[in-house]
């Protein structure tokens, strides 16, 4: 049987063997944790505590009344040392709470048997919101917003994303193997919250053990199906998943809910399960620590707010390490300081060596159209790059720049080594300025 996929995309080396067989290990918290008030799409939280306040593990310490926002919680018991600007893995710098761990025992979050049919969709949304859950696949969109579609948008399908198409990363793979029951419970909870009648779990075919295990676990489920997908980047993108599994195409400028679909990451589903069964907020997440610059590649359950430096000290960083990336090599962000913390959307910490960093000189475009052939969104990346270089901001909308998902396929295949995706990011910033002025 042919595996399903989408048009375009690339096949970078997978490099997952470093950590794919490493079981998830829960680490002890560092002496101090930096918990940013902005870890999600939408309005940053306002602090609910002040300097020198004592906090408990799981206590809500930041929130905002905006709809598109979600609270943050203390990952440990301890004391608020400072509320100030600190390094941030994606924003560069942001307001955060510095918490000194008191060294006490971690809280035991007891699980309860919960019958989902006893919970209304609104009950589920409230629990998810109070737990501060944001998408853990990287986008960090507040999950309670995603599962609260407007009445006119009828959701018939939920897709659980188990692709993990980024090279090197294996956190989601391990979650599916070690927490498959919670993955399924979280999927069912999201289906109930949205009113969806069908659920699909999309898994790339390089994770045959996860496909077999979850298929076995869903044998008695008439409304849930496991769908093997071709291993190709960016197969885990929402729009790519929807196209591959359902054959539906999200319209330009649209969202998955416009075609009746909600997509959620497997790690997010586990967080939803813990919020419902344990009343546990999102205070820790699984992070893949990998790359040839790491002595002991691992999959670690890390408290939110843990500095990258502390994690690399545990795993060992080699002398020839050159670049530290939060995320994977295609969409991750290179870090300027190891003091940046793990946040809700941090799926991996990738360490590359001196030999692996290639700084090619940009050459003129040769009009080969490779970027066009490989673009999963069907855009004209080379044209967008040229318009940005010419600072023709008003023309970017004509070529649908906002539909770009910044996957990096164009830059990856460009023989002239043009930094296309970086130019498009710049173009988006300038285009937003124009459109916001009306």
N, C-alpha and C positions, 0 to 999 in steps of 0.2 A: 504494500500500500504506500503510495507517495505521500510524503509529509507535506503539510501545507506551508505556505510562505507568502511573501509579498514581492512586488516588483522593485528592483534596485537593491541597494545595500552592498556590503562588502564582506570579505572573509579574512579578517586579521588573525594572526596566530592566537590560539585560545589561551595558552600558558596557564591552564587551570590545574595542572598536575602538582604544582607546588603545594596547594592547600586543599584540594578537593576531598582528600581522605582524612583530613584532620577534623576530629570531632570538636564540637563547640565547647569551649572552656569558659567558665565564669571567673572573671578576675576580681581581685580585691580592689576597692576604690583607692585612688591616690590621696595623699594628705590634704590637697586642696583641689577643688573642682570649679571650673568656670562655666556657668550655665547661662548662655545667651537668652535674652528676652525675645529675640527674633530667630526662630528655627523653622519657619513655615512661610508659605505664600500668604500675603495679606498683612493686616495691621500688626505691628510688634506689640508684645505685651507690656503692660505697665507693672512695675514691682508692687507686690502686696505685702512686702516685708521691708524692714529698714536695717541699717548697719547695726550689728551686735545682737540682732534678734536670734533666738534659738529656733531651729527648724527640725522637723521630723522627716524621716524617709517617706516620700510619697506626698508630702504636704504641698498644696498649691502655693507657688511663690510669685506667679505672674499671670496676668490675664488681661483681656480687653473685651469690651462689649460689642465690638464690630462683628458682623456675621462671619466674614472671612478672616478668621483668626482662631487660635486655640491656645489654651493655657500651658504653662510650663510648671514642672514640679521638682521638688528637691530630690536628687537621686540618693541622698544619704541623710543621716541625722547629724547635726552639727551647728555651726554658727555662721551667720552672714558677716564676712570680713569686710566686704566692700561692694558698692554698686557703682560701676564706672564703665568706661569704654575699654574693651579688651579685644585681642585678636579674634577673628571669626574666619572659619574655613572657606566660606563662600562670599561674604561681604567685605572681607578685609579687616574691618573693625566694626564693633557694634556694642551697644550697652549690654552688660551682663552682670550676674551676681556671682561673686567669689565666695565659695562656701568652704569652710574648714571642717573636714570630717572629724567627728569626735572619737573615731576608732571603735565605736560600739558594734554589736552584732547586727548583721543585716536582717531586715524584717522578713518574717516568714509569711508569704502571701498564700494563705490556704485557698484551695480550689473547692468550689461547690458545684454539685450537679444542677445544671440549669436547663429547664425545658423552654426552648425558644418560643414555643407556641404560647407560653404564658406572658411573653413580653410583646408590647405593641411596637410598631415601627418607631414611634416617638420615644419610647423607653430606651430602645437601642441607640438612637441618635444621641439622647442625653448622656448615656453612659460613655459613648465614644467621645463626645465633646468634653465631658468632665475628665476623661483620661488623657486629654491633650494629644490625641493621635493624629499625626500627619503622615502623608504617604512616605513610606520608607524605601521606595525604589529610587529616590533622588529628587523628585519634583517637590516633595514636602507640602502638597496641597492638603489643607485640613480635611480629614476624612468625614467628619460629620456634615460638612458642606456637600461633599461629593455624594453622600447617601441621602441628601435632602433635595431631590429634584423638584422643580416647580410642578404644580398640578398638571399643566399642559404637556409636560414631557413624561410620557409613559415609558418606564423602564421594563423591558422584558427579559434582559440578559445581564448576568454578571460574569465577567471574565477575571479569573485569578491569574496573575502574571508570574509564572515560574520559569521564565526564559533565562534570565540572568545572562544576557547576550554580551555584556562587557567582558573583554579579555581579563584574565587573572582572577576576577571575583568569584567566590564560591559560597558566600554566606547564605544566599537563598537556597542553593543546592542542599547544604547541610540542614537548613530549617525544614525543608521538605522531607528529608530522611529522618530527622530526629523529632520533629514536631508535626507530623502529618495529620494527627487527629485534631490539633488546634487549628491547622490550616483549613480543614474541612468545616470545623465549627464556625470559624470566622467567616468563611464563604457563605454558609447557611444564614448567619446573622445578617450579613450584608444583603443577601437575597430577600430576607424577610423585611429589612428596613426599606428596601427600594420597591418591593412588590414584584420582583423578578421571578419568573417561573422556571428559567433555565440558568444553569451555571456551568461554565467551562473552566478547566484548568489547562492553560497552555504551557507546555514544557518543551524546550529544545531537545532534539534527539541525541545530543551528546550526554544526556542525563538519563540513560536507560534505567538505572536503578531506581531513580525517583519516579519515572513513568510507571514502572512495574508495581512499586509499592503503593502509589496513590490509586492506580487502577484497581488493585486488590482491595483497597480500603473503600472504594466507591462502587463495588459490585452490586450492592443492594440499593444504590441510589438511582432512582429512575430519572431524576431531574438534573443530575450532575454527570459530566463527561470529561474525561482526560483526552486532550488533543496533542499528539506529538507534532512538533513544528520543526522545520528545517533549521539547522544551526547556521544562522546568518545574522550579522549585525546590521541594523538595530531591530531585531525581531521582537524585542521586549517593549518597543514604543507602543503607546496606546493605539494609535491609528493603524500601525502595522499589524498588531494583534487582531484588531477588529476586522481588518481586511482579510487576513489569513484565515481566521476561524469562521467568520460569518459572511464574508464577501460583501460587507457593507462599507461604504466610503464616507468618512466624516467630511462634511462640506467645508470649503475654504472659510476660515475664520470661525468654524464651528467647534463643538465639543462632542465627546462620545455620547452624552445624553441626547444630542440631537438625532441620533440614530438608535435610541433606545437601549444604550449600553452604559454600564459602569465598569471600569477596570480598576483592579486593586492588586497590589503586590502581595506575595505570600507572607512576607514579614509583617506587613500591615494587618493581614488577616489574623495572624497569631496575636498581635497586640490587641485587636478587637476581641478575640477570645479571652484574653487575660483580663481585659476591662470588664467583661460580662461575668466571667466565672470567678474572678479573684478580686474584683474592684481595684485592680492594679493599674496605676497610670503608666504612661510611657516614660520610664526613667532609666531604661537600659536597652541596648540593641546589639545585634550580632554584627561584628565588623570583621572583614577579611583583612589580615595584615600579611602582605605578600610582596613578591618581587625578588630579583636576584640580589638586591641590596639588604635583604633581611636574612639573618642567620637561622631563624626558626619560624617559617611561615605558619600562620595559625588562623583559626576562626574563633574569635573571642566575644563573649557576652560582656559588653563594656558599659559602665555607668555613663549616662549622658553628662557631658561636661568634663570628661577625662582628657587631659592634655595629650596631644599626639606624642610628645616627648616621653611621657610615662609609659605609653604602650610600646614604643620602639625600644625603650630600655628593657622591657620584659622580653621582647622577641629577639632583641639583638640586632644592631645595625652595623653593617660592614664598613670598613674604612673607606672603600671606594664608592660609597653611596653618594649620589649627586642630586637627585630630584625626589622630593616627597610630594605625592599627589593624593589629595582627598577624593576618593572615588576610583574609577578605572582610567585607563590610558586614553580612551576616546572622548569622554565627556567630563573627566575629573578636572580638578583645579589644583595647579601647583601651589605649594604653600611657601610663604616667605618666612614663616617662623614655626617652630615646633611647639610653641605655646598655644596655638589654635586648638580648640577642643573638638571632641566628637559631638555631633549634634544629631537630631532625629533622622536627618537625611544622609548621614555618613555611612555608606555601604562598604567602603574599603579604605585602606591606607596602603598605597603602592610606593615602593622604594626602588628606584632605578639607579643603575650604576653609571659611572663615568663613560664606560664603553658603549652604553645603550643610548646615550643622549647625542643625537645627531642634529647639528645646527646648520641646515642647508641654506645656501644663499638663494633668495627668491629670483626667479628668471621670468622673462616675459611670457604671457599666455600664448600657447601655440594653437589654440582653438581646436584641441583634440576632442572636446566634449565628454571626456571621461566623467567629469563631475556631474554632467547632465544625465548620463547613462546610469550612474550609481545613486543619484539622489532619490531616497525613498518617498519623498513628497512630490516628486515630479516637477521640481523648480528648475530655474536656470541659474545655478550658483555663480558661474563665471560672469554673467551679466550683472547680477547683484553686486559682486565684488568690484566690477568696473564702475558702477554707479556710485558706490561708496567712495572709491578713490577719487572720483570726480566731484564728490560732495553734492550730488544731485538728489538730495533727500526726498524731494517731493515726488520723484519718479519711482521710488522704491515700492510704494503701495501698488503701482500698476503691475509689478512683478511678484506680488504676494509675499513680501519679505517676512511678514508676521507668521506665515505658515511654516517657516523654517523651524525645525525642532533642534537645531544646533548639534546634530549627532556627530558631525565631523567626517562623514564619508567623503565629502568633496575634497577636503584638505588631505585626507589619507591617500586618495588616488591621483592627486595632481602631480604630474611629472615636473612641473615648473616650481613646485614647492611654494605655491602662493598660499598665504594664510587665510583661506577663503572664509572659514567659519569665524575667525576673529574679526574680519572685516564686516561680516554680516551682523555680528553682535553689536559692533559700533554703529552700523546702519540702523539697527532696531532702536537704539537709544535716541539717535537723532530724529528718526521718523516719529517716535512717540512724542518728542517735543513739539513737532509740527502739528500732529493730530490733536494734541492736548490743547493747543492754542486755538483750535477750531478752524 
